[in-house]
């Protein structure tokens, strides 16, 4: 039934675009976009600059993918989108199921279709894990969506406390971020390796969130030791679609011209 | 008739996506994407690095817009896309109509729908023109597509000679670029003002090409003096869609991690 509906949509669209005189087809009403790529909301530098207003509802974001990471309006926690379900790890360390009317100021999603799988049967720390992924998919100018279901001997995450306006820059917020340490926990890593050229727009390199299987915790991953697990990678991304919050005054007025690499480093990594 | 077809497509799509259980809609077959944004092929840094292989046919690119600029496979001239028609200004200074099977290594297009218009009735040099556009649309974090039909007392353009493999970097090519000077010529400026955060991905600031009304010349604009004309700007861009040449070995192997701002400056501007 699902497939038939999708085929119907495709056939109807082809018919419409093939109709004579329909040269303004690209002016048509907004549609969810095509498969095999990454969709992101706003830019990481806007988030670093303190633009925490929600730009897109989770309901809309879901149309662009079933897998991804991000944050919520007001910086109210870390987002994990897994199998089409959103999870929110708030600053209290707990996992919540956000309403689809909630909005995000920054997120990256994809329709996850793994093309590389690897069983991990010996312990790996985060650095060894990065080397494993880089070895399996060395193309550093390509995006790679990363999923690991595994058992972790150690997991260190953080979340971020919800902010009130006027919003401080992200590097200020994360100075006092709550950090969570877990031992012998089963869960899922969800994230991306992004090319260097996304600098300013997204997070170059690895950006990974964690969700415990028993929903006892999660967050933005700072460090871990993986005991064993199953790695799945989706390396087939033909486009990056950046949704620009053109109507946002905060976005319009933020300074997105300076190099925020050092801020990003301080925000993303373990100190 | 056109509008009815477009509305029909929108209604059918909404119906399809609203159907229960259709959660893999974003995995459907490739479609031209939604309106109100910019589509670009590959990245400017890949072009600077010498990746001149064509990644997308003009026929496909046309599905994403009727207006834009770029270049051609092998760096064989400057592209102008105007009212859905591609023009190629080659290194001999002449204007050609490229076949739609030709490919582009780098281009930016949009479905041009101007929302700001201004009659220019007194002479403006390029700097005064930039100040005019910035004044009419000060949002520097937004894209702006720019069209001017006008009479120019002076126009200086350049094109680029077709390259053979192994391709040299763009900054090497433009050291010997043919430059064309025109006096009292009528024509069209086509281009974009892009936000600073596209650094590495596209050209921050102004990037404008020219096409003479009598098709006697054109190219990448280095400088001009506008006598009078009509300026149209499309400032409503809700997304930037970057097509990534994921299958290209040259793209995969190019160094896209270094800061090529100085190379870009030397390539884009008048020396």
Interface residues (C-beta under 8 A of the other chain):
Chain A: X1 X2 X5 X6 X8 X9 X10 X12 X13 X16 X17 X19 X21 X22 X23 X24 X25 X26 X27 X28 X29 X30 X31 X32 X33 X34 X35 X36 X37 X43 X45 X46 X63 X64 X65 X66 X84 X111 X113 X139 X140 X141 X142 X143 X195 X196 X197 X198 X199 X200 X201 X236 X237 X238 X239 X240 X241 X242 X243 X244 X246 X251 X252 X254 X256 X257
Chain B: X1 X2 X5 X6 X7 X8 X9 X10 X12 X13 X16 X17 X19 X21 X22 X23 X24 X25 X26 X27 X28 X29 X30 X31 X32 X33 X34 X35 X36 X37 X43 X45 X46 X63 X64 X65 X66 X84 X111 X113 X139 X140 X141 X142 X143 X195 X196 X197 X198 X199 X200 X201 X236 X237 X238 X239 X240 X241 X242 X243 X244 X246 X251 X252 X254 X256 X257
